[in-house]
Amino acid sequence: MLDHLIRGATVVDGTGGPSYPADIGIRDGRIAVIAEPGTLAEEAVTTEDATGLVLAPGFVDPHTHYDAQLFWDPYATPSMNHGVTTVAGGNCGFTLAPLHPERPEDADYTRRMMSRVEGMALKALEEGVDWTWSSFREYLDALEGRIAVNAGFMVGHCALRRHVMGADAIGGQPTPEQLDAMLALFHDAMDAGAWGLSTTQSSTHSDGDGQPVASRHALPEELLALSRAVGEHEGTQLEAIVAGCLDQFSDEEIELLVDMTATAGRPLNWNVLTIDAAVPERVPRQLVPSERARRAGGRIVALTMPILTPMNMSLGTFCALNLIPGWGDILALPVPERIERLRDAGTRAEMLRRADSKEAGVFRRLADFGRYVIGDTYSAANEGLSGRVVGDIAAERGQDAFHCLVEICADDGLRTVLWPMPTDNDPDSWALRRQTWEHEDVMLGGSDAGAHLDRMCGAPYTTRFLGDCLRRRKLLPLEQAVKMLTDDPARLFGLRDRGRIGEGFHADLVLFDPERIDAGPATLVHDLPGDSPRLDSKAIGIVSVRVNGVETLRDDKVTGAVPGTVLRSGRDTRTVSTV
């Protein structure tokens, strides 16, 4: 007898092939049978009619930071609401394990680092996670049996360095003995099922003390030793972030990334490829590492988002504006002094000059302040401004846009929420995206789900992209879009029997209405531990989500079931060839 039978669905199976009508039978967590509608005689415990609905493999999000959130939210919301059944965590060099058992202060350091660099609420990290593990195996075991999605995790380079070197991980170099200890710790983590190494060399990544995070101090020799260790384990990967990921790679960065993947003999992915027709030279430059890697026996994959992810800003709290050259020192001042400096015309002129300079790189796109939309406001002086464009307000007041924005924020004590309007929402940029998505070393992803919680909401990229393909720009057919969200990332990570609808595959499934599939607007909610805020987005048109055959979501409501698996390298992933 089948556990569940889905009748009359339009199956988009993840291969990219044409959709077809079918009845799908599920037994023991896997797809037991696929039959023509009405021909399946075997009985089932439960049955549903899916006429007019699309059944697709569960979506695989290749770049998340759910490492902490899964402890208080086993459903990985809002990702699971938007059809995601498998998440890859432990990215960008940051993980919650290993922790040194004799240094309890390392947990506090890690919490403050994650709060600063990944925008996770410190109260949520303190109150929502028990922090009872030390080894990476213990961390994975702590999640086993209590999550609703499937989740796999890289090992963060920063945690390895901190465990072995302590405070010397910031600014120091490991002795030969310390490097050996780091490698032994890393091997233990991969033996336990870690997916491989994640690391960062990005100039934007600082810890809770404002210092460059530990992995930024690593020399190429250390990175290559760790990469070599990755190649000694089945089903492993590399993920790396360097400063050039934001704009254009330097020659040295290209050489490092190529050496890492070639040394490991494993794929390396990086995040995130920004596509803008106004900067036509960016995409060719960012794909040079992929071309060179293939010649060297490796593979480098660029992640890119298929939607424009809204991200809010503030002059009062740490955000992307702090990363504009010359802005960080001013925006780190106490609020009264910060307001005084911002109201100085000379200071504003210099800030604008730096924001529009070549050194600002991709952050130059933040400097068009007339296109900002005012979000939440907090003072009587700003009543009625929410939802209005700064350029329009500035014209009414006879001010330049940045001066106008500063005065609005000053009236709110710098608490005003600001929403930059995207500068790359033009037809040429969308045409360039469609062309770039076809490249063999470009993959959709980069949501950062679980991080930057009150600033951005990338998790809904799956449903918003499908709605775009079905009803709006229609840049891709549905079958190809589903493949990009399912089979492509599953194959990159070597996931065993996931990413497609086929007999014998795990029954990770999403059932949706093709006439309605979409994502609602991002709204601020206070549902994290400690009443901390985050941005959420409702899924539209998602009828059901199943993980390992068990329904975890019905009509945007979680069922309470936790059938997810901690995906461990080797057991749940196979080695992906780079040649």
GUVEX-961625 format. One record per residue (C-alpha): residue in one letter; residue number from 1; x, y, z. Coordinates in nm, 4 decimals. Example, Ala and Ser with C-alpha at 12.3 -4.5 7.8 and 13.67 -1.06 7.14 Angstrom:
REM residues 2
   aa     i          X          Y          Z
    A     1     1.2300    -0.4500     0.7800
    S     2     1.3670    -0.1060     0.7140
//
This chain:
REM residues 579
   aa     i          X          Y          Z
    M     1     0.0000     0.0000     0.0000
    L     2     0.1160     0.3510    -0.0791
    D     3     0.1510     0.6098     0.1943
    H     4     0.0158     0.8846    -0.0280
    L     5    -0.1088     0.9223    -0.3828
    I     6    -0.1110     1.2452    -0.5834
    R     7    -0.3526     1.2153    -0.8747
    G     8    -0.3605     1.4087    -1.1989
    A     9    -0.0676     1.6462    -1.1388
    T    10     0.1209     1.8204    -1.4162
    V    11     0.4699     1.6901    -1.3438
    V    12     0.7704     1.9134    -1.4085
    D    13     1.0356     1.6618    -1.3117
    G    14     1.3493     1.8763    -1.2831
    T    15     1.5280     1.7352    -1.5867
    G    16     1.4264     2.0225    -1.8129
    G    17     1.2173     1.7878    -2.0250
    P    18     0.8539     1.8571    -2.1188
    S    19     0.5940     1.8439    -1.8438
    Y    20     0.3481     1.5547    -1.8405
    P    21     0.0347     1.4481    -1.6505
    A    22     0.0834     1.1681    -1.3987
    D    23    -0.0223     1.0022    -1.0769
    I    24     0.2612     0.9895    -0.8225
    G    25     0.2694     0.7260    -0.5479
    I    26     0.4830     0.7756    -0.2359
    R    27     0.6001     0.5001    -0.0014
    D    28     0.8614     0.5021     0.2782
    G    29     0.9732     0.8542     0.1965
    R    30     1.0451     0.7890    -0.1692
    I    31     0.8649     0.8093    -0.5010
    A    32     0.7455     0.4513    -0.5472
    V    33     0.5602     0.4794    -0.8744
    I    34     0.4864     0.7219    -1.1575
    A    35     0.1890     0.6263    -1.3717
    E    36    -0.0408     0.7667    -1.6349
    P    37    -0.3425     0.9330    -1.4749
    G    38    -0.6102     0.6872    -1.3718
    T    39    -0.4048     0.3709    -1.4336
    L    40    -0.2675     0.3161    -1.0832
    A    41    -0.4643     0.0442    -0.9020
    E    42    -0.2616     0.0290    -0.5787
    E    43    -0.4415     0.1689    -0.2778
    A    44    -0.3036     0.4509    -0.0652
    V    45    -0.3497     0.5618     0.2937
    T    46    -0.4222     0.9160     0.1730
    T    47    -0.5015     1.0572    -0.1706
    E    48    -0.5302     1.4053    -0.3174
    D    49    -0.6492     1.5418    -0.6488
    A    50    -0.3846     1.7676    -0.8085
    T    51    -0.5680     1.8454    -1.1310
    G    52    -0.4569     2.1850    -1.2632
    L    53    -0.1569     2.1949    -1.0282
    V    54     0.2155     2.1562    -1.1002
    L    55     0.4191     1.9006    -0.9074
    A    56     0.7930     1.9751    -0.9023
    P    57     1.0927     1.8503    -0.7044
    G    58     1.1509     2.0443    -0.3847
    F    59     1.3722     2.3453    -0.4467
    V    60     1.7379     2.3371    -0.3355
    D    61     1.8805     2.6632    -0.1989
    P    62     2.2596     2.6494    -0.2448
    H    63     2.3521     2.9431    -0.0211
    T    64     2.1868     2.9947     0.3165
    H    65     2.2817     3.0773     0.6735
    Y    66     2.0211     2.8741     0.8608
    D    67     2.2930     2.7348     1.0921
    A    68     2.1377     2.8996     1.3989
    Q    69     1.7749     2.9578     1.2993
    L    70     1.7009     2.5872     1.2581
    F    71     1.7305     2.5477     1.6361
    W    72     1.4302     2.7710     1.7036
    D    73     1.2641     2.7379     1.3628
    P    74     1.2943     2.3815     1.2268
    Y    75     1.0879     2.4850     0.9241
    A    76     1.3518     2.7250     0.7872
    T    77     1.0868     2.9890     0.7265
    P    78     1.0224     3.1517     0.4952
    S    79     1.2285     2.9270     0.2628
    M    80     1.0171     2.6158     0.3154
    N    81     0.7008     2.8199     0.2590
    H    82     0.8400     2.9020    -0.0848
    G    83     0.8973     2.5374    -0.1772
    V    84     1.2554     2.4878    -0.0544
    T    85     1.3115     2.1378     0.0835
    T    86     1.6938     2.1337     0.0993
    V    87     1.9270     2.4079     0.2226
    A    88     2.3057     2.4382     0.2121
    G    89     2.4449     2.6141     0.5199
    G    90     2.7813     2.6938     0.6740
    N    91     2.8719     2.9359     0.3972
    C    92     3.1126     3.2316     0.3763
    G    93     3.3568     3.0858     0.6288
    F    94     3.1135     3.1092     0.9217
    T    95     2.9795     2.8172     1.1256
    L    96     2.8725     2.7637     1.4856
    A    97     3.1110     2.4697     1.5220
    P    98     3.3628     2.3547     1.6131
    L    99     3.3896     2.5377     1.9461
    H   100     3.6804     2.4829     2.1845
    P   101     3.5461     2.2940     2.4900
    E   102     3.7883     2.4692     2.7265
    R   103     3.7085     2.8222     2.6053
    P   104     3.3407     2.9001     2.6692
    E   105     3.4107     3.2583     2.5635
    D   106     3.4459     3.1334     2.2044
    A   107     3.0690     3.0883     2.1846
    D   108     3.0184     3.4531     2.2778
    Y   109     3.2772     3.5579     2.0199
    T   110     3.0978     3.3494     1.7554
    R   111     2.7586     3.4973     1.8433
    R   112     2.8880     3.8527     1.8182
    M   113     3.0658     3.7748     1.4910
    M   114     2.7532     3.6213     1.3381
    S   115     2.5491     3.9176     1.4551
    R   116     2.7869     4.1649     1.2920
    V   117     2.8827     3.9884     0.9730
    E   118     2.5602     3.8014     0.8924
    G   119     2.3041     4.0343     1.0484
    M   120     2.1634     3.7805     1.2936
    A   121     1.9939     3.9273     1.6005
    L   122     2.2242     3.8805     1.9008
    K   123     1.9290     3.8178     2.1337
    A   124     1.8023     3.5438     1.9038
    L   125     2.1459     3.3781     1.9002
    E   126     2.1669     3.3972     2.2789
    E   127     1.8135     3.2836     2.3582
    G   128     1.7286     3.0544     2.0660
    V   129     2.0351     2.8276     2.0585
    D   130     2.1618     2.6122     2.3468
    W   131     2.5308     2.6066     2.2390
    T   132     2.5939     2.2674     2.4023
    W   133     2.8281     2.1229     2.1378
    S   134     3.2003     2.1495     2.0792
    S   135     3.2801     1.9250     1.7804
    F   136     3.1232     1.9590     1.4366
    R   137     2.9778     1.6091     1.4749
    E   138     2.8019     1.7188     1.7939
    Y   139     2.6617     2.0219     1.6133
    L   140     2.5190     1.8062     1.3333
    D   141     2.3822     1.5557     1.5852
    A   142     2.2108     1.8396     1.7733
    L   143     2.0047     1.9130     1.4599
    E   144     1.9314     1.5533     1.3638
    G   145     1.5685     1.4546     1.4055
    R   146     1.4422     1.8038     1.4798
    I   147     1.4313     1.9789     1.1405
    A   148     1.1608     1.9885     0.8750
    V   149     1.3944     2.0505     0.5796
    N   150     1.7019     1.8652     0.4620
    A   151     2.0182     2.0550     0.5523
    G   152     2.3867     2.0139     0.4735
    F   153     2.6691     2.2235     0.6134
    M   154     3.0157     2.3331     0.5110
    V   155     3.2798     2.3878     0.7810
    G   156     3.3623     2.7524     0.8369
    H   157     3.7306     2.8381     0.8095
    C   158     3.6896     3.1012     1.0826
    A   159     3.5732     2.8396     1.3327
    L   160     3.8662     2.6088     1.2503
    R   161     4.1157     2.8894     1.2991
    R   162     3.9564     3.0125     1.6226
    H   163     3.9429     2.6609     1.7693
    V   164     4.3123     2.5944     1.7087
    M   165     4.4680     2.9412     1.7401
    G   166     4.2391     3.1158     1.9873
    A   167     4.2704     3.4937     1.9826
    D   168     4.5785     3.4621     1.7576
    A   169     4.3441     3.3599     1.4752
    I   170     4.2969     3.7332     1.4223
    G   171     4.6192     3.8630     1.2701
    G   172     4.8311     3.5549     1.3283
    Q   173     4.9675     3.2692     1.1198
    P   174     4.9509     2.9066     1.2339
    T   175     5.2659     2.7239     1.3312
    P   176     5.3230     2.3935     1.1486
    E   177     5.1814     2.2173     1.4537
    Q   178     4.8741     2.4403     1.4566
    L   179     4.8142     2.3835     1.0857
    D   180     4.8328     2.0086     1.1450
    A   181     4.5820     2.0480     1.4288
    M   182     4.3542     2.2520     1.2047
    L   183     4.3678     1.9856     0.9356
    A   184     4.2955     1.7074     1.1878
    L   185     3.9948     1.9037     1.3161
    F   186     3.8761     1.9563     0.9589
    H   187     3.9128     1.5877     0.8715
    D   188     3.7086     1.4974     1.1809
    A   189     3.4332     1.7335     1.0680
    M   190     3.4216     1.5821     0.7190
    D   191     3.4254     1.2318     0.8666
    A   192     3.1138     1.3416     1.0562
    G   193     2.9457     1.4547     0.7350
    A   194     3.0533     1.8136     0.6746
    W   195     3.0252     1.9053     0.3068
    G   196     3.3693     2.0659     0.2845
    L   197     3.5303     2.4044     0.3388
    S   198     3.3862     2.7536     0.3273
    T   199     3.6136     3.0531     0.3611
    T   200     3.6163     3.4299     0.3171
    Q   201     3.8845     3.6766     0.2172
    S   202     3.6327     3.9561     0.1668
    S   203     3.7188     4.3036     0.2942
    T   204     3.3550     4.3489     0.4023
    H   205     3.3654     4.0705     0.6627
    S   206     3.4548     4.1888     1.0146
    D   207     3.3904     4.0293     1.3522
    G   208     3.2005     4.1663     1.6497
    D   209     3.5026     4.3752     1.7491
    G   210     3.5274     4.5302     1.4027
    Q   211     3.8413     4.3307     1.3175
    P   212     3.8888     4.1321     0.9955
    V   213     3.7477     3.7826     1.0556
    A   214     3.9935     3.4995     1.1148
    S   215     4.0029     3.3477     0.7663
    R   216     4.0972     3.6825     0.6128
    H   217     4.4407     3.6436     0.7722
    A   218     4.5073     3.3061     0.6077
    L   219     4.7800     3.2865     0.3445
    P   220     4.7375     3.0840     0.0229
    E   221     4.9449     2.7987     0.1657
    E   222     4.6909     2.7465     0.4440
    L   223     4.3963     2.7642     0.2066
    L   224     4.5535     2.5124    -0.0285
    A   225     4.6320     2.2732     0.2579
    L   226     4.2661     2.2825     0.3609
    S   227     4.1574     2.2432    -0.0027
    R   228     4.3793     1.9369    -0.0352
    A   229     4.2053     1.7879     0.2697
    V   230     3.8662     1.8400     0.1031
    G   231     3.9771     1.6193    -0.1842
    E   232     4.0406     1.3296     0.0537
    H   233     3.6708     1.2888     0.1388
    E   234     3.3789     1.1688    -0.0675
    G   235     3.1031     1.4083    -0.1680
    T   236     3.2726     1.7300    -0.0612
    Q   237     3.2884     2.0869    -0.1937
    L   238     3.4511     2.4281    -0.1623
    E   239     3.2815     2.7654    -0.1155
    A   240     3.4837     3.0849    -0.1104
    I   241     3.4251     3.4574    -0.0895
    V   242     3.6863     3.7137    -0.1911
    A   243     3.6638     4.0915    -0.2188
    G   244     3.6223     4.0730    -0.5962
    C   245     3.2981     3.8745    -0.5679
    L   246     3.1194     4.2055    -0.5204
    D   247     3.2446     4.3635    -0.8421
    Q   248     3.5407     4.2296    -1.0406
    F   249     3.8100     3.9788    -0.9425
    S   250     4.1751     4.0742    -0.9236
    D   251     4.4318     3.8553    -1.0960
    E   252     4.5514     3.7301    -0.7554
    E   253     4.1989     3.6318    -0.6539
    I   254     4.1452     3.4405    -0.9770
    E   255     4.4708     3.2535    -0.9238
    L   256     4.3745     3.1642    -0.5654
    L   257     4.0284     3.0343    -0.6553
    V   258     4.1635     2.8282    -0.9449
    D   259     4.4404     2.6822    -0.7280
    M   260     4.1896     2.5876    -0.4567
    T   261     3.9525     2.3946    -0.6838
    A   262     4.2347     2.2321    -0.8805
    T   263     4.4101     2.1258    -0.5599
    A   264     4.0927     1.9798    -0.4114
    G   265     3.9637     1.8287    -0.7340
    R   266     3.6233     1.9481    -0.6170
    P   267     3.3795     2.2167    -0.7383
    L   268     3.4044     2.5610    -0.5805
    N   269     3.1120     2.8028    -0.5756
    W   270     3.1130     3.1717    -0.4935
    N   271     2.8451     3.4298    -0.4195
    V   272     2.7143     3.6465    -0.5781
    L   273     2.7417     3.7415    -0.9469
    T   274     2.5779     4.0824    -0.9934
    I   275     2.4481     4.1389    -1.3468
    D   276     2.3963     4.4950    -1.4689
    A   277     2.3919     4.6068    -1.8322
    A   278     2.5392     4.9400    -1.7201
    V   279     2.8603     4.7498    -1.6313
    P   280     2.8957     4.5164    -1.9316
    E   281     3.2545     4.4218    -1.8500
    R   282     3.1635     4.2666    -1.5127
    V   283     3.0158     3.9324    -1.6229
    P   284     3.3000     3.8362    -1.8608
    R   285     3.5564     3.9198    -1.5936
    Q   286     3.3721     3.7242    -1.3234
    L   287     3.3605     3.4139    -1.5431
    V   288     3.7355     3.4138    -1.6133
    P   289     3.7996     3.1956    -1.3021
    S   290     3.5565     2.9341    -1.4370
    E   291     3.7321     2.9238    -1.7732
    R   292     4.0770     2.8932    -1.6151
    A   293     3.9583     2.6367    -1.3608
    R   294     3.8368     2.4012    -1.6325
    R   295     4.1766     2.4166    -1.7989
    A   296     4.3424     2.3399    -1.4627
    G   297     4.1197     2.0428    -1.3820
    G   298     3.8844     2.2223    -1.1444
    R   299     3.5417     2.3821    -1.1618
    I   300     3.4236     2.7208    -1.0353
    V   301     3.0517     2.8034    -1.0270
    A   302     2.9115     3.1543    -0.9857
    L   303     2.5826     3.1896    -0.7978
    T   304     2.3471     3.4627    -0.9158
    M   305     1.9982     3.5656    -0.8118
    P   306     1.7147     3.5500    -1.0695
    I   307     1.5250     3.8300    -0.8965
    L   308     1.6062     4.1751    -0.7629
    T   309     1.6174     4.1244    -0.3876
    P   310     1.4915     4.4276    -0.1941
    M   311     1.7357     4.5392     0.0746
    N   312     1.6689     4.8203     0.3163
    M   313     1.9237     5.0647     0.4556
    S   314     1.9576     5.2864     0.7586
    L   315     2.1908     5.5606     0.8747
    G   316     2.1380     5.4378     1.2299
    T   317     2.2419     5.0725     1.2174
    F   318     2.5082     4.8708     1.0386
    C   319     2.4175     4.8024     0.6744
    A   320     2.5676     4.8099     0.3254
    L   321     2.6101     5.1885     0.3444
    N   322     2.8798     5.1294     0.6079
    L   323     3.0817     4.9425     0.3443
    I   324     3.1131     5.2391     0.1093
    P   325     3.4758     5.3608     0.1305
    G   326     3.5030     5.6463     0.3816
    W   327     3.1523     5.5992     0.5203
    G   328     3.2202     5.3423     0.7910
    D   329     3.3987     5.5766     1.0321
    I   330     3.1243     5.8391     1.0104
    L   331     2.8386     5.5896     1.0474
    A   332     3.0085     5.4326     1.3496
    L   333     3.0023     5.7571     1.5512
    P   334     2.7572     5.8032     1.8407
    V   335     2.4195     5.9097     1.7007
    P   336     2.4309     6.2783     1.8074
    E   337     2.7817     6.3205     1.6652
    R   338     2.6843     6.1227     1.3557
    I   339     2.3903     6.3553     1.2887
    E   340     2.6138     6.6605     1.3336
    R   341     2.8675     6.5261     1.0854
    L   342     2.5991     6.4256     0.8344
    R   343     2.4445     6.7720     0.8484
    D   344     2.7782     6.9268     0.7523
    A   345     2.7729     7.0124     0.3801
    G   346     3.1437     6.9430     0.3381
    T   347     3.1125     6.6003     0.4966
    R   348     2.8207     6.5110     0.2727
    A   349     3.0073     6.6260    -0.0371
    E   350     3.3056     6.4068     0.0501
    M   351     3.0798     6.1102     0.1253
    L   352     2.9090     6.1494    -0.2114
    R   353     3.2438     6.1759    -0.3876
    R   354     3.3654     5.8532    -0.2269
    A   355     3.0356     5.6747    -0.2976
    D   356     3.0586     5.7578    -0.6673
    S   357     3.4277     5.6729    -0.7032
    K   358     3.5688     5.3674    -0.8750
    E   359     3.6934     5.2333    -0.5408
    A   360     3.3324     5.1989    -0.4249
    G   361     3.2862     4.9228    -0.6824
    V   362     2.9425     4.7620    -0.6691
    F   363     2.8414     4.9931    -0.3824
    R   364     2.8228     5.2807    -0.6313
    R   365     2.4719     5.1559    -0.7052
    L   366     2.3697     5.2736    -0.3560
    A   367     2.4636     5.6368    -0.4244
    D   368     2.1537     5.7391    -0.6240
    F   369     1.9739     5.8757    -0.3172
    G   370     1.6973     6.0405    -0.5154
    R   371     1.5683     5.6908    -0.5972
    Y   372     1.5381     5.5829    -0.2336
    V   373     1.1904     5.5192    -0.0971
    I   374     1.1143     5.6117     0.2636
    G   375     1.0028     5.3135     0.4702
    D   376     0.9055     5.3214     0.8375
    T   377     0.9366     5.6597     1.0100
    Y   378     0.9267     5.7455     1.3805
    S   379     0.8633     6.1178     1.4289
    A   380     0.5795     6.3644     1.3796
    A   381     0.8048     6.5623     1.1448
    N   382     0.8093     6.2674     0.9053
    E   383     0.4402     6.1857     0.9163
    G   384     0.3106     6.0998     0.5704
    L   385     0.6558     6.0403     0.4157
    S   386     0.6459     5.6613     0.4311
    G   387     0.6258     5.5198     0.0778
    R   388     0.7412     5.8395    -0.0912
    V   389     1.0455     5.8784    -0.3154
    V   390     1.3275     6.0932    -0.1749
    G   391     1.3783     6.2725    -0.5070
    D   392     1.0205     6.3994    -0.5002
    I   393     1.0487     6.5182    -0.1403
    A   394     1.3820     6.6872    -0.2153
    A   395     1.2299     6.8766    -0.5091
    E   396     0.9513     7.0060    -0.2854
    R   397     1.2023     7.1198    -0.0234
    G   398     1.4568     7.2657    -0.2631
    Q   399     1.7324     7.0349    -0.1366
    D   400     1.9641     6.7901    -0.3057
    A   401     1.8571     6.4288    -0.2536
    F   402     2.1249     6.3264    -0.0019
    H   403     2.0720     6.6392     0.2102
    C   404     1.6983     6.5707     0.2096
    L   405     1.7522     6.2085     0.3081
    V   406     1.9835     6.3088     0.5937
    E   407     1.7299     6.5572     0.7339
    I   408     1.4504     6.2996     0.7243
    C   409     1.6674     6.0470     0.9035
    A   410     1.7907     6.3052     1.1570
    D   411     1.4299     6.3867     1.2490
    D   412     1.3870     6.0185     1.3362
    G   413     1.7104     5.9958     1.5350
    L   414     1.8499     5.7988     1.2351
    R   415     1.5919     5.5196     1.2804
    T   416     1.4288     5.5789     0.9388
    V   417     1.4085     5.2713     0.7157
    L   418     1.5290     5.3388     0.3602
    W   419     1.4569     5.1265     0.0520
    P   420     1.6859     5.1898    -0.2475
    M   421     1.5114     5.1387    -0.5795
    P   422     1.7141     4.9021    -0.8026
    T   423     1.9228     5.0643    -1.0728
    D   424     1.9401     4.7481    -1.2863
    N   425     1.5715     4.6815    -1.3508
    D   426     1.5958     4.7693    -1.7204
    P   427     1.5279     4.5464    -2.0257
    D   428     1.8958     4.5272    -2.1197
    S   429     1.9918     4.3991    -1.7730
    W   430     1.7200     4.1340    -1.7828
    A   431     1.8313     4.0246    -2.1283
    L   432     2.1881     3.9959    -2.0004
    R   433     2.0668     3.7903    -1.7043
    R   434     1.8843     3.5445    -1.9280
    Q   435     2.1949     3.5067    -2.1431
    T   436     2.4220     3.4620    -1.8400
    W   437     2.1965     3.1982    -1.6799
    E   438     2.2685     2.9739    -1.9785
    H   439     2.6409     2.9573    -1.8962
    E   440     2.7473     2.6128    -1.7735
    D   441     2.9253     2.7617    -1.4717
    V   442     2.6455     2.9924    -1.3557
    M   443     2.3807     2.8688    -1.1144
    L   444     2.0787     3.0343    -0.9563
    G   445     2.1056     3.1012    -0.5835
    G   446     2.2601     3.3327    -0.3296
    S   447     1.9551     3.4034    -0.1147
    D   448     2.1509     3.4394     0.2133
    A   449     1.8315     3.3090     0.3782
    G   450     1.8717     3.3058     0.7550
    A   451     2.1056     3.6068     0.7495
    H   452     2.0640     3.9847     0.7303
    L   453     1.7204     3.9184     0.8684
    D   454     1.5963     4.2742     0.9156
    R   455     1.7657     4.4093     0.6024
    M   456     1.6748     4.1730     0.3188
    C   457     1.4540     3.8780     0.2328
    G   458     1.6085     3.6646    -0.0396
    A   459     1.4330     3.3377     0.0519
    P   460     1.1315     3.3960    -0.1796
    Y   461     1.3456     3.3970    -0.4945
    T   462     1.2049     3.0577    -0.5926
    T   463     0.8363     3.1520    -0.6112
    R   464     0.8997     3.5029    -0.7416
    F   465     1.1205     3.3632    -1.0209
    L   466     0.8578     3.1058    -1.1226
    G   467     0.5859     3.3706    -1.1249
    D   468     0.8108     3.5815    -1.3451
    C   469     0.8656     3.2903    -1.5847
    L   470     0.4968     3.2052    -1.6057
    R   471     0.3234     3.5421    -1.6150
    R   472     0.5579     3.8406    -1.6399
    R   473     0.8877     3.8605    -1.8291
    K   474     0.8735     3.4933    -1.9350
    L   475     1.2493     3.4825    -1.9903
    L   476     1.2522     3.1032    -1.9516
    P   477     1.0012     2.8189    -1.9929
    L   478     0.8747     2.6646    -1.6686
    E   479     1.0580     2.3350    -1.7245
    Q   480     1.3944     2.5071    -1.7535
    A   481     1.3243     2.7333    -1.4555
    V   482     1.2385     2.4355    -1.2336
    K   483     1.5554     2.2530    -1.3418
    M   484     1.7604     2.5574    -1.2383
    L   485     1.6006     2.5504    -0.8916
    T   486     1.6234     2.1748    -0.8370
    D   487     1.8418     1.9463    -1.0437
    D   488     2.1191     2.1991    -1.1111
    P   489     2.2064     2.2639    -0.7445
    A   490     2.1435     1.8982    -0.6543
    R   491     2.3968     1.7890    -0.9171
    L   492     2.6521     2.0513    -0.8100
    F   493     2.6411     1.9203    -0.4526
    G   494     2.6224     1.5563    -0.5606
    L   495     2.2977     1.4988    -0.3705
    R   496     2.1990     1.1350    -0.3889
    D   497     1.8494     1.0757    -0.5334
    R   498     1.7306     1.4334    -0.4900
    G   499     1.6516     1.7183    -0.7286
    R   500     1.4281     1.5234    -0.9673
    I   501     1.0943     1.3444    -0.9752
    G   502     1.1788     0.9872    -1.0619
    E   503     1.1001     0.6439    -0.9247
    G   504     1.3301     0.5714    -0.6320
    F   505     1.4080     0.9373    -0.5641
    H   506     1.3390     1.0900    -0.2240
    A   507     0.9903     1.2385    -0.2181
    D   508     1.0936     1.6020    -0.1724
    L   509     0.8058     1.7653    -0.3580
    V   510     0.6328     2.0985    -0.4032
    L   511     0.2798     2.1257    -0.5393
    F   512     0.1771     2.4668    -0.6695
    D   513    -0.0825     2.6558    -0.8682
    P   514     0.0846     2.7861    -1.1877
    E   515    -0.1791     3.0597    -1.2176
    R   516    -0.0925     3.2054    -0.8771
    I   517     0.2654     3.1089    -0.7862
    D   518     0.4431     3.4165    -0.6508
    A   519     0.5842     3.5849    -0.3404
    G   520     0.4228     3.8590    -0.1373
    P   521     0.6003     4.1803    -0.0375
    A   522     0.8611     4.1768     0.2378
    T   523     0.7129     4.2862     0.5708
    L   524     0.8786     4.3340     0.9083
    V   525     0.7689     4.0903     1.1789
    H   526     0.8899     4.0342     1.5357
    D   527     0.8884     3.6567     1.5735
    L   528     1.2507     3.5730     1.6552
    P   529     1.3669     3.4817     2.0071
    G   530     1.3934     3.7971     2.2150
    D   531     1.1182     3.9559     2.0041
    S   532     1.3860     4.0419     1.7466
    P   533     1.2704     4.1591     1.4020
    R   534     1.3082     4.0034     1.0604
    L   535     1.1664     4.0486     0.7123
    D   536     0.9156     3.7882     0.6020
    S   537     0.7342     3.7228     0.2745
    K   538     0.4211     3.5156     0.2251
    A   539     0.4217     3.2433    -0.0381
    I   540     0.1396     3.2640    -0.2904
    G   541     0.0095     2.9608    -0.4763
    I   542     0.2083     2.6965    -0.2848
    V   543    -0.0423     2.4198    -0.2091
    S   544     0.1806     2.1627    -0.0422
    V   545     0.5430     2.0876     0.0430
    R   546     0.6679     1.7378     0.1232
    V   547     1.0082     1.6451     0.2643
    N   548     1.1059     1.2778     0.2470
    G   549     0.7433     1.1972     0.1694
    V   550     0.5939     1.3742     0.4714
    E   551     0.3867     1.6883     0.4303
    T   552     0.5496     1.9806     0.6079
    L   553     0.3380     2.2632     0.4689
    R   554    -0.0181     2.2969     0.3389
    D   555    -0.1563     2.6259     0.2075
    D   556     0.1296     2.8262     0.3665
    K   557     0.0743     2.6663     0.7094
    V   558     0.3371     2.4376     0.8644
    T   559     0.2054     2.0973     0.9670
    G   560     0.4393     2.0456     1.2629
    A   561     0.6130     1.7452     1.1091
    V   562     0.9944     1.7392     1.1149
    P   563     1.0958     1.4746     0.8571
    G   564     1.4095     1.6548     0.7396
    T   565     1.7517     1.4933     0.7313
    V   566     2.0938     1.6330     0.8153
    L   567     2.2621     1.5549     0.4830
    R   568     2.6102     1.4176     0.5435
    S   569     2.8887     1.4018     0.2889
    G   570     2.9533     1.0573     0.1506
    R   571     2.6340     0.9052     0.2834
    D   572     2.4014     1.1607     0.1232
    T   573     2.6357     1.3187    -0.1341
    R   574     2.8600     1.1678    -0.3977
    T   575     3.1816     1.3170    -0.5327
    V   576     3.1226     1.5492    -0.8267
    S   577     3.3858     1.5243    -1.0965
    T   578     3.5574     1.8440    -1.2076
    V   579     3.6856     1.6932    -1.5329
//
